[in-house]
Amino acid sequence: MTLGTKIDAPKTRGPDDSRGYRIFRVVNTIVLLGVVVVTLYPFLTIVARSLSEEAYIIAGEVTVVPRGFDLTAYKLLMSDAMFWTNYRNTVVYTVVATLISIVLTTCYAYVLSKPQLKGRGVLIGVALFTMFFSGGLIPNYVLVTSLGMKNTIWAVVIPNAISVFNLLVMKAFFESLPSDLEEAAAVDGLNTYGILRRIVLPLSKAIIATMVLFYAVSFWNSWFTAFLYLDRQDLLPVTVYLRNLIAGATSAESAAADADKVQAAATLQAVTIVLTTLPILAIYPFVQRYFVRGVMLGAVKG
């Protein structure tokens, strides 16, 4: 060996190169692909049904590929003024309810994240108690009616304004923030509200985006609260429209006199489901990057 000859260090095989890890990746890929197929199959079936003729649907010949391409159901549904009225109601209810829920949940979670707060244990206990016990359907109905909220937007957005699960996730996130930041802000003269607005909220974009997604999906898909407290057809959300359509599908099909309606009766439900689901599917990719990060930050400390 001559002077100056470079001796390469022996290569060590990392965990990514091991045989067990390669097998894990293959199995993991197969399992995840299976989950994707199981998740997409029902939705693709609904889309195919919405584009197929009734005869093929009744015969059970529609899977993920439309048979007898037909847009009659879409034309009928989109020509129904009540459908668009209920659709607009759903958008308004979701936006207002999500905004109220985010404000209340953020304020409540921020308060609970302070260990020096007097009565903190009582406030946490009150929140946890509501996860397991409720007043019941009839007392809630009497309460909402006595407060004059029946047949108003507030009957939909107020009773379910705070989700305790979301509250606890956000509380854990606030507890994970460095306390030195708030102490430095307090030294600079900021009060509690200033610290929340200028320090905490800018650092909480991920968890707030996650909570917005959770609440928006929950309120968008909710129908029972509106079905219970709203009597006027022009106030109902589109989910109740869909519920009424499903409930009356059989009788509507047998009683329809118009030939187009008879042909489209079996596909109206699928069309309504597709049009109701599309907004959430369009929004989700834009908040997905916040979703995982927000949940993980709110669930893990240290």
LINFEN-V35991 format. One record per pair of residues at least 12 apart in sequence whose C-alpha atoms are under 8 Angstrom apart, sorted by sequence separation. I is the first residue (numbers start at 1). J is the second residue. D is the distance in Angstrom with one decimal. If there is no record, write none. Layout:
I&J&D, I&J&D
This chain:
56&68&7.4, 112&124&7.0, 253&265&5.5, 49&62&6.5, 182&195&6.4, 227&240&6.5, 252&265&7.3, 253&266&7.7, 48&62&6.9, 49&63&7.9, 52&66&5.0, 53&67&6.6, 185&199&7.8, 223&237&7.2, 226&240&7.4, 48&63&6.9, 51&66&5.7, 52&67&4.9, 53&68&5.3, 48&64&5.5, 51&67&7.6, 52&68&5.3, 53&69&6.5, 223&239&5.4, 224&240&7.8, 249&265&6.9, 45&62&7.4, 47&64&7.7, 48&65&5.5, 49&66&6.4, 51&68&7.8, 52&69&5.0, 53&70&5.7, 182&199&7.2, 222&239&6.9, 223&240&5.4, 249&266&7.6, 45&63&5.4, 48&66&4.4, 51&69&5.5, 52&70&5.4, 181&199&7.5, 221&239&6.5, 45&64&4.7, 47&66&8.0, 48&67&7.7, 51&70&5.3, 52&71&7.9, 220&239&7.9, 44&64&5.3, 45&65&7.6, 51&71&6.0, 249&269&8.0, 50&71&7.9, 41&64&7.2, 50&73&7.3, 245&268&7.9, 246&269&6.3, 50&74&7.9, 245&269&6.7, 174&200&7.9, 242&269&6.9, 242&272&6.4, 242&273&7.4, 131&164&6.6, 130&164&7.8, 173&207&7.5, 128&164&7.0, 127&164&6.3, 170&207&6.8, 239&276&7.7, 238&276&7.4, 166&211&6.7, 100&157&7.8, 104&161&7.5, 105&162&6.0, 104&162&6.9, 105&163&7.8, 109&167&5.7, 113&171&5.4, 97&156&7.8, 108&167&7.4, 109&168&7.0, 112&171&6.4, 113&172&7.2, 93&153&6.8, 97&157&4.7, 101&161&4.8, 110&170&8.0, 96&157&7.3, 97&158&7.4, 100&161&6.7, 101&162&5.7, 105&166&7.6, 106&167&7.6, 109&170&5.9, 110&171&6.3, 113&174&6.0, 114&175&7.6, 105&167&5.7, 109&171&4.5, 113&175&5.3, 93&156&7.3, 98&161&8.0, 217&280&7.1, 93&157&6.8, 97&161&6.8, 106&170&7.2, 110&174&6.4, 105&170&7.9, 109&174&7.5, 156&225&6.0, 155&225&7.6, 156&226&5.9, 155&226&7.6, 213&284&7.7, 156&229&7.6, 155&229&6.4, 213&287&7.4, 155&230&8.0, 210&287&7.4, 151&229&6.1, 152&230&7.3, 209&287&6.6, 213&291&8.0, 150&229&5.3, 151&230&4.5, 150&230&6.4, 151&231&6.4, 210&290&6.2, 151&232&7.1, 209&290&6.2, 210&291&4.9, 209&291&7.1, 152&235&7.9, 207&290&7.2, 151&235&7.4, 206&290&4.8, 207&291&7.6, 210&294&5.8, 205&290&7.9, 206&291&7.0, 209&294&7.6, 210&295&7.0, 207&293&7.6, 208&294&7.6, 141&228&8.0, 206&293&6.4, 207&294&4.1, 141&229&7.6, 206&294&4.7, 207&295&6.7, 207&297&7.6, 207&298&6.9, 102&208&7.5, 102&211&7.1, 102&212&6.8, 98&212&6.4, 101&215&7.3, 98&215&5.6, 98&216&5.7, 97&216&8.0, 95&216&7.4, 98&219&7.5, 176&297&7.8, 94&216&5.9, 97&219&7.2, 176&298&7.8, 173&297&5.8, 174&298&7.7, 94&219&5.4, 173&298&3.9, 176&301&5.7, 93&219&7.5, 94&220&5.7, 169&295&7.3, 172&298&5.1, 173&299&7.0, 175&301&7.9, 176&302&7.1, 93&220&8.0, 171&298&7.4, 172&299&6.3, 173&300&8.0, 170&298&5.7, 172&300&7.6, 173&301&7.8, 91&220&7.6, 169&298&4.9, 172&301&7.4, 90&220&6.4, 169&299&6.0, 93&237&8.0, 89&235&6.6, 90&236&7.9, 89&236&6.7, 90&237&4.6, 86&234&6.6, 89&237&5.2, 90&238&6.0, 85&234&6.5, 86&235&6.8, 88&237&7.7, 89&238&7.4, 90&239&7.9, 86&236&5.6, 87&237&6.1, 86&237&4.6, 87&238&4.9, 82&234&7.0, 86&238&4.6, 83&238&6.7, 86&241&7.1, 83&241&7.1, 76&261&7.8, 72&260&7.0, 73&261&7.9, 72&263&8.0, 73&264&4.9, 77&268&7.2, 72&264&6.1, 73&265&7.5, 73&267&6.1, 74&268&7.5, 77&271&7.8, 73&268&5.4, 77&272&7.7, 74&271&6.3, 73&271&6.8, 55&263&7.9, 58&266&7.8, 54&263&5.6, 57&266&7.2, 53&263&7.0, 54&264&6.3, 53&264&7.3, 54&265&7.4, 54&266&5.6, 54&267&6.7, 53&267&7.6, 52&267&7.4, 51&267&7.6, 50&267&5.0, 49&267&6.1, 50&268&7.0, 50&269&7.9, 50&270&4.9, 49&270&6.2, 50&271&4.9, 47&270&6.8, 46&270&5.4, 47&271&7.4, 50&274&7.8, 46&271&7.9, 46&273&7.7, 47&274&6.5, 46&274&7.2
